[in-house]
Amino acid sequence: MRRALAIVALLPLLNIPAAHADEPADRQQAFAAAAEEFQVPASVLLGVSYLESRWDANTGRPSSDAGFGPMHLTDAAAYTGSNHHEEGEEDPRGDDSRPLPPREEAPPAPAEIPESLRTMEKAAELTGETHEKLRTDPAANIRGGAALLASYQKALGAPLSDDPAQWYGAVARYSGAAEKEAAQFFADEVYTTIKQGAERTTDDGQQVRLPGVPGLGAIKEWLDKLGLKPPRRDGVECPSTISCEWIPAKQAELPNGNYGNFDTSNRPFNQKVDYIIIHDMEGYWRPSIDLLLNPARAASWHYSLRSNDGHIAQHIKTKDVGWQAGNWYVNAKSIGLEHEGFLAERGSWYTEAMYRTSAKLVRYLALRHGVPLDRAHILGHDNVPGTLPTTVRGMHEDPGPFWDWDRYFKLIGAPFHPFGGPNAGTVMIKPDFATNKPYFYGCDRKQPELDCPPTSAATVWLRKEPRADGPLVDDIGKRGAGRSIFSVYDHSARAVTGQRYAVADRQGEWTAIWYLGQKAWFHNPASSPTAIPSMGFVVTPKKGLATVPVYGRAYPEQEAYPADIPYQPITPLMYTFSAGEKYSFGGAQFGEYYRAVTIDPSTHKVVRGKTLYYQIQFGHRVMFVKAGDVTLSWA
């Protein structure tokens, strides 16, 4: 009776009529009803759900690690155990001066599925709901999550208390983390949300609110009860507010003078870090990390991020160079983060827990290395250019259109704001992620011809003409003579949130930008804009030049190379940058080439030139032009 009275007392705060508390007609009521049924504080249930899904239902689709619904109940049947990280033509090292040797076959995925991927089984047992209903019915899913929390609380010998602070242990266990530190940090993030409160409209239009509970009791007493201790950093380069561990990538000499799978360096003393690269694994946590333990795989990155709880593993020191971006110039000047998940797998989604820890890590790394917090320097793998005309086609496309760049940069602490008036000469792409659900096909690997489910995306389609049925613009590097297609894996005709482009034209509700040497139109109505003003510097060919070459890397001129280092040709890509066109400026750097062809770091050298390059947003990917070929101006 005391529990029922407490729930009824809470209902005015949650804007729920008491008479309907046992009839979950909407998402808010479903949380209240499940909280009452299983004697879990509503704030705890809402807080856990927010960290897992932000209360979204995701139309019954699984997350990147097989979790369903607002409570992220994991179903082993949706876990394929596959890893697609090695698919595609891209050489992750991206150094044509030393092509990779033939790769060994990837190790098989482990047969054992961890308990953290079986929570739906337990929820079904506790509630009597079917797996299908737990997957697709948000109210049933919330009941399942509440039942799990209550069972974890009982297993700890803790009371089903009204005090949210008394549920710290159950919340920590809900993370599914095997590591105590990871469970602790997940619980800390949940309780931060409970203290601060949250309110939003879900992906299916449900209004949900968690009133802040600033006066929480003594949460930290649970650290001793659970055997938790203040985390040890053990040399990992992570902020103290996230869970990190050290799982080193294996480096070793291989036959025929080869070695793998990263280069020991001394950044930032020999080279500045200019970029942070956001990847998805195209696979699951453990199988992806196992690739790093085999130096013959010739692929490596600095950090891996787990989906269900946001736990992080560091594999390479940030002073060292990973083989991750497919472009040696970018690799030498970047830090790579791999996120558990798939860019397209049935339209799978990324968890709030992973977004949060990733954002904290990026902010920490950016401040430490002086990397600007913008989309010219925080790049997706799909924004990294090919090095030569022969490598453009094989470059990777992750993290893909379903990565929420707007949400991500808000969490980083660098939200995208308009700058300038309605006639600004440059715009930043910024569709509303929740409502922007463009058409794609190819999300089902077994049936790639099928349409993708309607899914929130951070991208807009670009067309040759200002009309909804206009043909897509072309990318001769990606598609050759073929036309751009609506495949989720083809970004030939897409612009993405945070990218800044020079305006080429405007007609009614349509805006054209300069994109790969052509006008590219996208729908941009004033009532629901998909881009915001973003005044800034642009470049255009110098007067008298009909065209200027565009490059995939900023290498030095031949005269800069000492006698013992072979000259690396400065080869233009296949694109045309013509007089009259403008592209947004992303930064300036003098040409550099990092020579590292042996495992011995004492043989590594940096060649620095006098040729100044400008980075530009030329298409979906960033590229480079020589400063001497262009004029820099404000638009």
Helices and strands as residue ranges (DSSP letters): H 2-14, G 18-20, H 27-38, H 42-53, G 58-60, E 67-68, E 73-74, G 76-78, G 115-117, H 119-127, H 131-136, H 138-155, G 164-167, H 168-174, H 180-196, E 198-201, E 207-210, H 221-225, E 244-246, E 252-253, G 255-257, E 259-260, E 262-263, E 275-280, H 285-292, G 295-297, E 303-305, E 312-314, E 321-322, H 328-332, E 334-339, G 345-347, H 352-369, E 378-380, G 381-383, H 405-412, E 426-429, E 459-461, H 476-479, E 494-496, E 500-507, E 510-515, E 518-523, E 531-533, E 537-541, E 547-548, G 558-560, E 577-578, E 583-595, G 601-603, E 605-617, E 622-626, G 627-629, E 630-634
